Structures are given as structure tokens and as C-alpha cells.
Amino acid sequence: MNSPVRIGMDTSKSVFQLHGVDENEVVVVRRQFRRTEMVRYFERLPPALVAIESCGSSHHWARLLQSFGHEVRLIPPQYVKPYVKRGKNDAADAEALCEAVTRPSMRFVPVKSKERQAACMLMSVRERLVSVKSQLSNAFRSYAAEFGIVGAAGRQNVNALIKHVLEDETLPEMARELFRFQAKEYAAVEARLEEIEAKLMRWHREDDVSRRIATIPGVGPIGSTMLSMKAPPPEAFSSGRDFAAWIGLTPKDHSTGGRQRHGGITKAGDSALRSTLIVGATALLRHIRKGRHKPSAWLAALLERKPPKLVAVALANKFARIAWRLMVTGGVYSQPRAAMPA
């Protein structure tokens, strides 16, 4: 039997489905392997092209197979789906991967190094802690409201509310104990979040790309760090618009018959990165309304004819385009006199 030259591999925790073809497109491998069996199989196999769906642990398997001499390409799941024939099972998915990797216009996900994977993990841990902190503060406010205690809005006022509740001696003893328990939990999460953010800021200061992106007004160190960590190499995009489309900040296109019909943004790509850029744009617009920042001619004209939320998304799109330009050409951002660059 001929050795496969191209293999589609559908991954899971312990079972791996392989579909391989030889140079004549004849199927020579179609079987399942356990985890250790799959590793031994690729160790003995001559170098081949391996297609894996980009998902959890896919970067680990890509690095491992590359160390065996194979060429590995990661494909986004939404690009594999059109090649799945009738029925949905592991064998059909592996066959679809084997077919999709041959398309000349197919887009691939760059394989992350261990160092880049660790950096992305740092950002993910921060996102999880921020979510837990918000959950705890909302729960504490809800419980306090049940006893008629209402604090000022804003996360900066949560600690003041906690202090006020803990000092209220009119509450039942059980309620006071539970409030103290939640206050300790909130303080512990805050401490962990501060520790993670300190690590993140050290990473930001040591990364040249992140520092240069942070010079864009409204992006900030968190947004610039996320762009530097999570974005593929800028050379993978032909323009800043393609980069913004990867993040999901371009309109959905429903055009047909020569008529252009655009909808809301696609919301493709990384949702955390996209929302961070939009939040940064919203903060910049707030400073503009308060007179703390002078808008460019482009932004001032947009604010006159469009609602603020739409302007924030358009400004986030502009952030993405400028960030791509800085990643490609180097240098830092400088505010133009007449209008923001396209």
C-alpha cells in the first residue's frame, strides 16, 4: 500500500480519525487511532501534508507533527464545513479536511509557538478573572438591594458599597457572615487580577509591536497587547480592510444583481479583541464630547451625521486598519492634521 501524501485529521480528546490519499488521489488511510497510536503512526510516516481543524489543542498537535517532519496546516472550522458531504461524523470531517486543504484560495491559521500560546493564555486568564469579578460585584449589589442598601453605579464604587454593607449592624447575623464571605472572595479575585495585569503590562513593555500600537489614541495597552498576541502575521493580509474583516468589524454583504446591500458587522474573529477595540473607541468618543480630545476632520464629520454607537464601531474599524499599517511598516502613530488615514 502506498504511503499517504495528504492527510485530514479530525481530533478529539482521545480518538483521532484520519483520512489520507496518495499522489493519485486514491484513499489509502481511513481509520481511527487512539492518542498514543496516532503519535506512533506519524512518527513512522514519511513527510506528508496534514490538515487539522483549528480548535482546542490543535496548535499542540501541529507543533508535534511538525517536529516529526510533516507539513501541518490549520483550517478554520467554518471553511471546512462546505466540504462535508451528507451526514456529520468524524470520518466525513476528516475527508472534508483532506479536500479543503488542497484549495488554492483556502485560508489557514498560523501555528502558534509555545511562547505565543502562553501569552494568549495570559490574556485568557485575565478575561476570565474580569468576568468573575463582574459576576461577584453584580451578585453583591443584588443581595445588598434585598436589604435596602443601594450603592452608586460603576465598578469603581463596589468597594465603597462593600464597606458600607459590612459596617451595617442592623443586618441579620447570617446575612453579615455571607456578605463577609463574598467580600473576601471579591478581594481575592481583585488581587489575582492585579497580579495578572502586572504580568500583562510587563509583556506589553517588552513587546515592540504592542508599544507602537498603543500610540493610537483610544487603543491603550490592553487593546495593543491583544492585537500583538492574537493577530496572525500582518503579511497574511493584503490590506488593512482585510485585517478589520478578520476581526469582524466590516459590514455583512448581501449584495446581488448590481445592488449593494450592507448589514451590521460580521462579528467574525476574536470577540474579546473586537469588543476591546469598540470599548476603546467609545471611551475616546466620550473624551471628545467632554472636550478633552480634539477629533479629526473625518471623525467630526462622522459624528455629525451618524449615531454614537455606529461611530464607535467605525472608529474601531479605523483602529484595526491603523494597527495593521503599524505592524507592517513599523513606526508609531501620529495624528494627521486634516483627517485620520484610510
C-alpha positions as CSV (number, residue, x, y, z in Angstrom):
1,M,0.0,0.0,0.0
2,N,1.3,3.5,-0.9
3,S,2.0,6.0,1.9
4,P,-0.4,8.9,2.1
5,V,0.9,12.3,0.9
6,R,-2.0,14.3,2.2
7,I,-4.0,13.5,5.4
8,G,-7.0,15.1,7.0
9,M,-7.1,14.5,10.8
10,D,-10.2,15.1,12.9
11,T,-9.1,15.5,16.5
12,S,-10.7,14.8,19.9
13,K,-9.5,14.1,23.4
14,S,-8.6,10.5,22.9
15,V,-9.8,9.3,19.4
16,F,-8.4,10.7,16.1
17,Q,-9.9,10.0,12.7
18,L,-7.5,10.0,9.7
19,H,-8.3,10.2,6.0
20,G,-5.3,10.0,3.7
21,V,-4.7,9.9,0.0
22,D,-1.7,9.1,-2.2
23,E,-0.3,11.1,-5.1
24,N,-3.0,9.6,-7.3
25,E,-5.8,10.8,-5.0
26,V,-6.5,7.2,-4.0
27,V,-7.7,6.8,-0.5
28,V,-5.0,4.7,1.4
29,V,-5.9,5.6,5.0
30,R,-9.3,5.7,6.6
31,R,-9.3,4.7,10.2
32,Q,-9.4,5.7,13.8
33,F,-6.4,5.9,16.2
34,R,-6.1,6.2,19.9
35,R,-3.9,9.0,21.1
36,T,-0.7,7.1,21.5
37,E,-1.3,5.1,18.3
38,M,-1.7,8.3,16.3
39,V,1.6,9.6,17.6
40,R,3.4,6.4,16.8
41,Y,1.8,6.4,13.3
42,F,3.0,9.9,12.4
43,E,6.5,9.2,13.8
44,R,7.0,6.3,11.3
45,L,5.2,8.0,8.4
46,P,7.2,9.8,5.7
47,P,6.7,13.5,5.5
48,A,3.2,14.4,4.4
49,L,0.8,17.4,4.3
50,V,-1.6,17.2,7.4
51,A,-4.8,19.3,7.7
52,I,-6.3,19.8,11.1
53,E,-9.3,21.9,12.1
54,S,-8.3,24.9,14.2
55,C,-9.7,24.1,17.7
56,G,-8.7,23.3,21.2
57,S,-5.2,21.6,21.3
58,S,-4.8,21.9,17.5
59,H,-1.7,24.1,17.9
60,H,-0.1,21.4,20.2
61,W,-0.7,18.7,17.6
62,A,0.6,20.9,14.8
63,R,3.8,21.6,16.7
64,L,4.2,17.9,17.5
65,L,3.6,16.7,13.9
66,Q,5.9,19.4,12.6
67,S,8.7,18.1,14.8
68,F,8.2,14.7,13.0
69,G,8.9,16.5,9.7
70,H,5.3,16.8,8.4
71,E,3.8,20.0,7.0
72,V,0.8,21.0,9.1
73,R,-2.0,23.4,8.1
74,L,-4.7,24.5,10.5
75,I,-8.1,25.4,8.8
76,P,-10.9,27.4,10.5
77,P,-14.0,25.2,11.1
78,Q,-16.3,27.4,9.1
79,Y,-14.1,26.9,6.0
80,V,-14.2,23.1,6.3
81,K,-18.0,22.8,6.7
82,P,-18.8,23.3,2.9
83,Y,-16.7,20.3,2.1
84,V,-18.5,17.9,4.4
85,K,-20.7,15.5,2.5
86,R,-24.1,14.2,3.7
87,G,-24.1,13.2,7.3
88,K,-21.9,14.5,10.2
89,N,-19.3,12.2,11.7
90,D,-15.6,12.1,12.3
91,A,-14.9,10.2,9.1
92,A,-16.7,12.8,7.0
93,D,-14.9,15.6,8.8
94,A,-11.5,14.1,8.2
95,E,-12.3,13.6,4.5
96,A,-13.5,17.2,4.2
97,L,-10.2,18.4,5.8
98,C,-8.3,16.4,3.3
99,E,-10.2,18.0,0.5
100,A,-10.3,21.6,1.8
101,V,-6.5,21.8,2.3
102,T,-6.0,21.5,-1.5
103,R,-8.0,24.6,-2.4
104,P,-5.6,27.3,-3.6
105,S,-7.7,30.1,-2.1
106,M,-8.1,28.4,1.3
107,R,-7.1,30.5,4.4
108,F,-5.0,28.9,7.1
109,V,-4.4,29.7,10.8
110,P,-0.7,30.2,11.6
111,V,0.6,27.7,14.1
112,K,1.4,29.3,17.4
113,S,4.7,28.7,19.2
114,K,4.7,27.7,22.9
115,E,5.7,31.2,23.8
116,R,2.8,32.8,21.8
117,Q,0.4,30.2,23.3
118,A,1.5,31.2,26.8
119,A,1.0,34.8,26.0
120,C,-2.6,34.1,24.7
121,M,-3.2,32.1,27.9
122,L,-2.2,35.2,30.0
123,M,-4.8,37.2,28.2
124,S,-7.5,34.5,28.5
125,V,-6.8,34.2,32.3
126,R,-7.3,38.0,32.6
127,E,-10.6,37.8,30.7
128,R,-11.9,35.0,32.9
129,L,-11.0,37.0,36.1
130,V,-12.6,40.1,34.8
131,S,-15.8,38.1,34.1
132,V,-15.7,36.5,37.6
133,K,-15.2,40.0,39.2
134,S,-18.2,41.4,37.4
135,Q,-20.3,38.4,38.5
136,L,-19.3,38.8,42.1
137,S,-19.9,42.6,42.1
138,N,-23.4,42.1,40.5
139,A,-24.3,39.4,43.0
140,F,-23.2,41.6,45.9
141,R,-25.2,44.5,44.7
142,S,-28.3,42.3,44.2
143,Y,-28.0,40.8,47.7
144,A,-27.5,44.3,49.2
145,A,-30.5,45.7,47.4
146,E,-32.6,43.0,49.1
147,F,-31.9,44.7,52.4
148,G,-32.5,48.2,51.0
149,I,-28.8,49.1,50.5
150,V,-28.0,50.6,47.1
151,G,-24.6,51.8,46.0
152,A,-23.5,54.2,43.3
153,A,-23.2,52.7,39.8
154,G,-19.8,51.8,38.4
155,R,-17.2,49.2,39.3
156,Q,-15.1,51.9,41.0
157,N,-17.8,52.1,43.7
158,V,-18.1,48.4,44.5
159,N,-15.5,48.6,47.4
160,A,-17.3,51.5,48.9
161,L,-20.6,49.5,48.8
162,I,-18.9,46.5,50.4
163,K,-17.5,48.6,53.2
164,H,-20.9,50.2,53.8
165,V,-22.7,46.8,54.0
166,L,-20.1,45.3,56.3
167,E,-20.5,48.2,58.7
168,D,-24.2,48.0,58.8
169,E,-25.0,46.4,62.2
170,T,-28.8,46.2,61.5
171,L,-28.4,43.3,59.2
172,P,-29.1,39.7,60.5
173,E,-26.0,37.8,61.6
174,M,-26.3,35.2,58.9
175,A,-26.5,37.9,56.2
176,R,-23.5,39.7,57.7
177,E,-21.5,36.4,57.6
178,L,-22.4,35.8,54.0
179,F,-21.6,39.3,53.0
180,R,-18.2,38.9,54.6
181,F,-17.6,35.7,52.7
182,Q,-18.4,37.4,49.4
183,A,-16.3,40.4,50.3
184,K,-13.3,38.1,50.9
185,E,-14.0,36.3,47.6
186,Y,-14.2,39.6,45.7
187,A,-10.9,40.9,47.3
188,A,-9.1,37.6,46.4
189,V,-10.2,37.9,42.7
190,E,-9.1,41.6,42.7
191,A,-5.7,40.6,44.0
192,R,-5.3,37.9,41.4
193,L,-6.5,40.3,38.6
194,E,-3.9,42.9,39.7
195,E,-1.2,40.2,39.6
196,I,-2.2,39.1,36.1
197,E,-2.4,42.7,34.8
198,A,1.1,43.4,36.2
199,K,2.4,40.4,34.2
200,L,0.5,41.7,31.2
201,M,1.9,45.2,31.5
202,R,5.5,43.7,31.7
203,W,4.8,41.8,28.5
204,H,3.5,45.0,26.9
205,R,6.5,47.0,27.8
206,E,8.8,44.3,26.4
207,D,7.0,43.9,23.1
208,D,7.9,46.4,20.4
209,V,4.7,45.9,18.3
210,S,2.4,46.3,21.3
211,R,4.2,49.5,22.4
212,R,3.8,51.0,18.9
213,I,0.1,50.1,18.6
214,A,-0.6,51.7,22.0
215,T,0.3,55.1,20.5
216,I,-3.0,55.0,18.7
217,P,-5.5,57.2,20.7
218,G,-8.2,55.0,22.2
219,V,-6.4,51.7,21.9
220,G,-4.4,51.5,25.1
221,P,-2.1,48.8,26.5
222,I,-4.8,46.1,26.8
223,G,-6.0,46.5,23.2
224,S,-2.5,46.8,21.8
225,T,-1.4,43.7,23.7
226,M,-4.3,41.7,22.4
227,L,-3.6,42.8,18.8
228,S,0.0,41.8,19.2
229,M,-0.7,38.5,20.9
230,K,-3.7,37.2,18.9
231,A,-3.4,38.6,15.4
232,P,-1.8,36.5,12.7
233,P,1.3,37.9,11.0
234,P,0.3,41.1,9.2
235,E,1.8,39.8,5.9
236,A,-1.1,37.3,5.8
237,F,-3.5,40.2,5.0
238,S,-3.4,42.2,1.8
239,S,-4.8,45.4,3.3
240,G,-6.0,47.0,6.5
241,R,-9.6,46.3,5.4
242,D,-8.8,42.6,5.3
243,F,-7.4,42.8,8.8
244,A,-10.5,44.6,10.0
245,A,-12.7,42.0,8.3
246,W,-10.7,39.2,10.2
247,I,-11.6,40.9,13.5
248,G,-15.3,41.2,12.3
249,L,-15.6,45.0,12.1
250,T,-16.7,45.2,8.5
251,P,-20.4,45.1,7.3
252,K,-22.1,42.0,6.2
253,D,-22.5,41.9,2.4
254,H,-25.9,40.9,0.9
255,S,-25.3,42.5,-2.5
256,T,-26.7,40.9,-5.6
257,G,-27.7,42.0,-9.1
258,G,-25.5,45.1,-9.0
259,R,-27.3,46.4,-5.9
260,Q,-25.2,46.9,-2.8
261,R,-26.9,45.9,0.5
262,H,-24.8,46.1,3.7
263,G,-25.9,44.9,7.1
264,G,-24.4,45.0,10.6
265,I,-20.8,44.0,11.3
266,T,-19.9,40.3,10.7
267,K,-18.7,39.7,14.3
268,A,-16.1,37.3,12.9
269,G,-12.8,36.6,14.5
270,D,-12.0,37.1,18.2
271,S,-14.9,38.5,20.1
272,A,-12.8,39.8,23.0
273,L,-10.4,41.6,20.7
274,R,-13.3,43.2,18.8
275,S,-15.2,44.3,21.9
276,T,-12.0,45.8,23.4
277,L,-11.4,47.9,20.3
278,I,-15.1,49.1,20.4
279,V,-14.8,49.9,24.1
280,G,-11.7,51.9,23.5
281,A,-13.4,53.8,20.6
282,T,-16.4,54.5,22.9
283,A,-14.0,55.9,25.6
284,L,-12.3,58.1,23.1
285,L,-15.7,59.5,21.9
286,R,-16.6,60.2,25.5
287,H,-13.4,62.3,25.9
288,I,-14.2,64.1,22.6
289,R,-17.7,65.0,23.9
290,K,-16.2,66.4,27.1
291,G,-13.7,68.5,25.2
292,R,-10.6,66.5,26.4
293,H,-9.6,65.4,22.9
294,K,-9.9,67.1,19.6
295,P,-11.4,64.9,16.8
296,S,-10.0,64.7,13.3
297,A,-12.0,66.1,10.4
298,W,-13.1,62.6,9.4
299,L,-14.3,61.8,12.9
300,A,-16.0,65.2,13.4
301,A,-17.9,64.8,10.1
302,L,-19.0,61.3,11.0
303,L,-20.3,62.4,14.4
304,E,-22.5,65.0,12.8
305,R,-24.4,62.5,10.6
306,K,-24.2,59.1,12.4
307,P,-25.3,57.9,15.9
308,P,-22.6,57.4,18.5
309,K,-22.7,53.6,18.6
310,L,-22.2,53.3,14.9
311,V,-19.4,55.9,15.0
312,A,-17.7,53.8,17.8
313,V,-17.7,50.7,15.5
314,A,-16.4,52.7,12.6
315,L,-13.7,54.1,14.8
316,A,-12.7,50.6,16.0
317,N,-12.5,49.6,12.3
318,K,-10.1,52.5,11.8
319,F,-8.1,51.4,14.8
320,A,-7.7,48.0,13.2
321,R,-6.6,49.4,9.9
322,I,-4.0,51.7,11.5
323,A,-2.7,48.9,13.7
324,W,-2.2,46.7,10.7
325,R,-0.3,49.5,9.0
326,L,2.0,50.0,12.0
327,M,2.6,46.2,12.2
328,V,3.6,46.1,8.5
329,T,5.6,49.3,8.2
330,G,6.8,49.9,11.8
331,G,6.9,53.3,13.4
332,V,4.3,54.9,15.7
333,Y,1.0,56.7,15.1
334,S,1.0,60.4,14.5
335,Q,-2.3,62.4,14.4
336,P,-2.8,63.8,10.9
337,R,-3.8,67.4,10.6
338,A,-6.7,67.1,8.2
339,A,-8.1,63.6,8.6
340,M,-7.4,60.2,10.0
341,P,-5.7,57.9,7.5
342,A,-7.7,55.4,5.5
